[in-house]
Amino acid sequence: MERPLSSQVATAISALSPELPNQESRAVKGEVTVTWPYNSVKGSLAFLLSEPDIRLRRNKGQVRIQLNGSSAKSVAFCGFGPGDEIIISLEGAKWVKDESAVKLPGSRVAWQLNFSERLRLQVWRPACPKLRNPH
């Protein structure tokens, strides 16, 4: 039986690296800030996960997450995007040097997390405020 994600050791985005001990028992929580859409030809998608506190993003407070195969297809079906908060288990993650050409404001960790077939995450969507008619 799998442990709930909330029982895994919370890990700051700035602490992420391949040398991190006990990765199977760790999870990282953050806010989705940028998404790269699902590519059905490659079977992949990516997103930038950032510390919820914008001040922490300047010092390696962002990480690029690349999904491939069935994990990408499942997340594409879910349809999360910027503003959603997620917690993602590091179990099954593969570490790849982040050499993406897109450079956004803030600082990212030197590695990106790649997931293929094994992915455990939870998504929280902020409530949409009701539109008010001023008349």
One Martini backbone bead per residue (centre of mass of N, CA, C, O) as a GRO file, in nm:
protein
  135
    1MET     BB    1   0.096   0.037   0.022
    2GLU     BB    2   0.063   0.364  -0.022
    3ARG     BB    3   0.171   0.658   0.068
    4PRO     BB    4   0.091   0.952   0.141
    5LEU     BB    5   0.208   1.253   0.041
    6SER     BB    6   0.180   1.393   0.327
    7SER     BB    7   0.402   1.175   0.454
    8GLN     BB    8   0.618   1.305   0.316
    9VAL     BB    9   0.906   1.466   0.278
   10ALA     BB   10   0.957   1.787   0.280
   11THR     BB   11   1.091   1.975  -0.006
   12ALA     BB   12   1.279   2.204  -0.122
   13ILE     BB   13   1.357   2.321  -0.423
   14SER     BB   14   1.657   2.421  -0.356
   15ALA     BB   15   1.734   2.104  -0.259
   16LEU     BB   16   1.748   1.989  -0.534
   17SER     BB   17   1.911   1.670  -0.608
   18PRO     BB   18   2.076   1.373  -0.677
   19GLU     BB   19   2.199   1.369  -0.363
   20LEU     BB   20   1.941   1.321  -0.233
   21PRO     BB   21   1.818   1.168   0.026
   22ASN     BB   22   1.553   0.968   0.025
   23GLN     BB   23   1.360   1.012  -0.234
   24GLU     BB   24   1.113   0.814  -0.198
   25SER     BB   25   1.023   0.999   0.076
   26ARG     BB   26   0.975   1.248  -0.113
   27ALA     BB   27   0.843   1.590  -0.148
   28VAL     BB   28   0.707   1.853  -0.358
   29LYS     BB   29   0.597   2.193  -0.325
   30GLY     BB   30   0.389   2.399  -0.552
   31GLU     BB   31   0.369   2.629  -0.827
   32VAL     BB   32   0.231   2.675  -1.122
   33THR     BB   33   0.366   2.896  -1.388
   34VAL     BB   34   0.449   2.703  -1.632
   35THR     BB   35   0.352   2.570  -1.956
   36TRP     BB   36   0.393   2.288  -2.167
   37PRO     BB   37   0.237   2.134  -2.391
   38TYR     BB   38   0.108   1.868  -2.521
   39ASN     BB   39   0.286   1.621  -2.715
   40SER     BB   40   0.170   1.371  -2.918
   41VAL     BB   41   0.429   1.285  -3.066
   42LYS     BB   42   0.621   1.269  -2.797
   43GLY     BB   43   0.470   1.239  -2.522
   44SER     BB   44   0.477   1.546  -2.385
   45LEU     BB   45   0.549   1.755  -2.092
   46ALA     BB   46   0.572   2.078  -1.915
   47PHE     BB   47   0.684   2.241  -1.602
   48LEU     BB   48   0.684   2.501  -1.363
   49LEU     BB   49   0.805   2.486  -1.033
   50SER     BB   50   0.718   2.695  -0.753
   51GLU     BB   51   0.741   2.880  -0.505
   52PRO     BB   52   0.487   3.034  -0.344
   53ASP     BB   53   0.705   3.228  -0.255
   54ILE     BB   54   0.833   3.471  -0.450
   55ARG     BB   55   1.104   3.527  -0.289
   56LEU     BB   56   1.218   3.219  -0.331
   57ARG     BB   57   1.271   3.220  -0.651
   58ARG     BB   58   1.559   3.361  -0.674
   59ASN     BB   59   1.685   3.095  -0.504
   60LYS     BB   60   1.619   2.822  -0.647
   61GLY     BB   61   1.268   2.825  -0.670
   62GLN     BB   62   1.293   2.640  -0.941
   63VAL     BB   63   1.143   2.374  -1.151
   64ARG     BB   64   1.173   2.147  -1.405
   65ILE     BB   65   0.909   1.940  -1.548
   66GLN     BB   66   0.922   1.622  -1.712
   67LEU     BB   67   0.689   1.450  -1.920
   68ASN     BB   68   0.640   1.100  -2.012
   69GLY     BB   69   0.405   0.936  -2.151
   70SER     BB   70   0.168   0.841  -1.930
   71SER     BB   71   0.212   1.088  -1.747
   72ALA     BB   72   0.151   1.306  -1.960
   73LYS     BB   73  -0.132   1.213  -2.041
   74SER     BB   74  -0.264   1.238  -1.762
   75VAL     BB   75  -0.203   1.541  -1.716
   76ALA     BB   76  -0.341   1.647  -1.970
   77PHE     BB   77  -0.624   1.551  -1.882
   78CYS     BB   78  -0.636   1.726  -1.622
   79GLY     BB   79  -0.543   2.040  -1.682
   80PHE     BB   80  -0.326   2.195  -1.556
   81GLY     BB   81  -0.200   2.521  -1.427
   82PRO     BB   82  -0.157   2.821  -1.363
   83GLY     BB   83  -0.189   2.839  -0.996
   84ASP     BB   84  -0.148   2.564  -0.928
   85GLU     BB   85  -0.119   2.324  -0.676
   86ILE     BB   86   0.150   2.095  -0.590
   87ILE     BB   87   0.229   1.751  -0.516
   88ILE     BB   88   0.544   1.568  -0.556
   89SER     BB   89   0.696   1.284  -0.602
   90LEU     BB   90   1.032   1.146  -0.623
   91GLU     BB   91   0.932   0.894  -0.715
   92GLY     BB   92   1.079   0.813  -1.030
   93ALA     BB   93   1.295   1.012  -1.068
   94LYS     BB   94   1.487   1.186  -1.309
   95TRP     BB   95   1.802   1.328  -1.368
   96VAL     BB   96   1.851   1.643  -1.545
   97LYS     BB   97   2.006   1.870  -1.699
   98ASP     BB   98   1.930   2.211  -1.720
   99GLU     BB   99   1.912   2.319  -2.082
  100SER     BB  100   1.705   2.516  -2.133
  101ALA     BB  101   1.632   2.803  -2.325
  102VAL     BB  102   1.431   2.898  -2.120
  103LYS     BB  103   1.436   3.219  -1.955
  104LEU     BB  104   1.323   3.313  -1.646
  105PRO     BB  105   1.238   3.464  -1.392
  106GLY     BB  106   1.464   3.368  -1.186
  107SER     BB  107   1.571   3.066  -1.020
  108ARG     BB  108   1.715   2.755  -1.099
  109VAL     BB  109   1.781   2.456  -1.083
  110ALA     BB  110   2.019   2.246  -1.242
  111TRP     BB  111   1.775   2.050  -1.239
  112GLN     BB  112   1.559   1.811  -1.375
  113LEU     BB  113   1.250   1.646  -1.374
  114ASN     BB  114   1.185   1.307  -1.474
  115PHE     BB  115   0.891   1.144  -1.609
  116SER     BB  116   0.709   0.852  -1.701
  117GLU     BB  117   0.543   0.601  -1.542
  118ARG     BB  118   0.611   0.737  -1.259
  119LEU     BB  119   0.340   0.915  -1.083
  120ARG     BB  120   0.292   1.140  -0.798
  121LEU     BB  121   0.002   1.354  -0.754
  122GLN     BB  122  -0.133   1.672  -0.643
  123VAL     BB  123  -0.419   1.892  -0.689
  124TRP     BB  124  -0.474   2.249  -0.647
  125ARG     BB  125  -0.739   2.469  -0.692
  126PRO     BB  126  -0.831   2.769  -0.716
  127ALA     BB  127  -1.079   2.959  -0.657
  128CYS     BB  128  -1.329   3.101  -0.838
  129PRO     BB  129  -1.439   3.396  -0.875
  130LYS     BB  130  -1.717   3.564  -0.880
  131LEU     BB  131  -1.894   3.737  -1.085
  132ARG     BB  132  -1.979   4.080  -1.077
  133ASN     BB  133  -2.252   4.284  -1.096
  134PRO     BB  134  -2.258   4.637  -1.086
  135HIS     BB  135  -2.595   4.661  -1.140
   0.00000   0.00000   0.00000
